[in-house]
Amino acid sequence: MKRIVIAISGATGAIYGVRLLEALQLQKSLEVHLVMSPWAEKTIALETRYGIDQVKKMAAHVHDYRNQGAPIASGSFGVDGMVVIPCSMKTLSGIAHGYADNLIGRAADVMLKDRKRLILVPRETPLNEIHLENMLKLTRAGVIMAPPMPAFYNLPTSLDDIINHQISRILDLLNIENQLTRRWGNVYIADDEQKEALNY
């Protein structure tokens, strides 16, 4: 059974983390470990209709943000991938500089040292030079940067469509098959009226 760590920081866009957890619940061959920062819990309450206990039940294991003795803090435990979603610039900076003062930073540090798949979903705009330098540093270290940038070739008609497209891409990066969004090659324009509306 594969083990995946999902970390949710306090950045806006908490629904991305929650939706990824929902999608991973459908994968019976996965063991999901969840870590949420204190600000993540506040952001979930502020931005979504989900309760914290409801979100925690979506994972097989929930670890305290301050618990540096959790299994996922050690490379010997064996984790196949980790996603920080959304990832605040503070969390990203901590990972970039090896400042593992909490379990999110430590678990990410383990992924880096063991050369395992680490995906960050940075949620900030506009980006300053420090943000970009930290992202470049992490990319050179093997981290995948997957900011939540909406696609429009799949003709989204709701916020859910945009969120699901991003989650689909994250699942792809984890090598998990999914049908959360319409994919390139399956996109079509239904009729001439729609073509005209979309300036095709």
N, C-alpha and C positions, 0 to 999 in steps of 0.2 A: 504494500500500500504506500502510495506517495504521500509525503508530508509537505504542505504548503503553509507558509506563514503569511498572514494578512495583517498589516499594521495600518492603523488609521491615526493620522496626526490631526492637529487642530485647525488645519487650513480649511477654507470654505470649499464646498463640494463634497461634503460627507456622504451624500447619496451615492457617489461612485463606489466608495468602500462598502456601503450596505448592499448595493446591487451586485457587486462582485461576490459577496458572501452568499447572497441568494442564489446566484448562478452556480456557485461551487457546491451548494447543498444537493444539487442534482447529480453530482459526481460521486457515485458510491465507492469508488476506488481511491478516494482522497481523504486524508486526515488533515483538517484545517485547524491551525493554531492562530488565535486572535490576540493582538495587543492593541489597546487604545490608550492614547495619552489622555490626561485629565481634560485638556481643551477639546479633544475629539468628542468626548462625551457631551460637553457643553454645546459643541457645534451640531452634533446629531440632534440634540433636543431642540435647538434653535431652528435648524434648516429642514428637518424631516418630520414625518408623522410617526416615526418609529421610537419606541421606548428603548432604553439602554439594555434592559433585561431581554427584550425581544431580539435585539441585535446579537447579544452574547449567545443566545440559544442557537444561532445560525452556525456556530463553530463547534468543533468537537472538544476543543480545549481553549480556555481563556486564561491569559497570563497577566498578572499585575504589571503595570508599566514600570514599577520601581524594583521588581524582583529580578535581580541580576543572577539569581540562582536557578532560574527557570530552565527546563531542559533545552529550550531553543537558544540559550546563551552559550551552548557548547557545540563545537563542530562534531563531537563524538555522538551526538544525538541523531544526526542524519536528517537533514532537511533538503528537499529537492528544489525549492524555489521560494522566493519571498517577494511580496508586492507591498510597497508603501503607497497607500491610495486613500485620500489625497496626501501629498507630501508637502509640508510647509517648507519655506526656505530655511527656517531654523533647523528643522530635522535634516534637510538636505545638506546644510553646512556642517552639521555635526558628523554626518556620515562621511562627508568629503575629507574632513580633517581628523577622523579617527577618534572623535570625542564621544565615546560611548558611555555617557552618564546615565542612561536609562536603557530599558530592555529593547526598545526599537533600534536605538543606535548600536547596541551590542549584537543583536541578532543580525543586523545588516553587516556589521563588521565581520561576523562569522561567515556570512555568504561571500564576502570579498576575499577573505583569507583562504577559503576553501574553493574559490573559483566556481561558485554555484550561481545560478541565475537570480539576479536581483533587478527588479523593475521598480522604478520610481515614477510616480504620476504627479509631477510638480504642478501646483495650482497657485500661480501668481502672475500678475500682469500690471503694468509693463515690467520687463526684466531689466535689472541694472547690471553693471559690469561684474560685480561680485557674484550675482546669481549665475551669470553665464560662465564665469571662470570656474565656479564650483561644479556646474553641470559638465563642462568640458573635462575637468579633472576626473570626475566619476565615470564619464563615458570612456575615457582612456584606460580606466581601471576595469572596464568590462561591464559597467552598469548600463542598463537599457533605460533611456529617458523616453517616457510616453506621456507627454502632457495632453490633457483632455481637449484636443482641438476638434471641433465638429466637422464632419464630412457632409457634403450635400448631394453627392452623386447618387446616393440611395434615396433621395427625395423624402427626408424626414418630415413628418406631419405633426409631431409632438415632441415635447421635451424628453419623454421616455424613449423615443426613437434615437435621439442624440446620445442619451446616456447609454442605451443598450449597444449602440455602435462602438462606443469607447470600450465597454466591458468585453464585447466580442473580440476586439483587437488585443486586449490584455490576455484573454483566454487563449488566443492564437499564440501569443508569445510564451505562454506556459505549455504549449502543445496540447491543449484541451479542445477537442472538437465541440463546436456549438453552432446553433442556428439563430443567434440572437438578432442578426441584422441581414439585410439584403447585401449581397456581395457584388463586387465589380465583375462584370460578365453576365450577371443575372439582372442587371439594371435595364429597364426599358421605359420608354415614354408611351403611355397608353394610347393617346390619340392626338390629332392635330391641334385640338383646342388646348390640351395640356402643353404641347410643344410651344404654342404661341404664348401661353401664360408664362412659361419659363424662358422665353426668348431663345429657343432652339432654332 
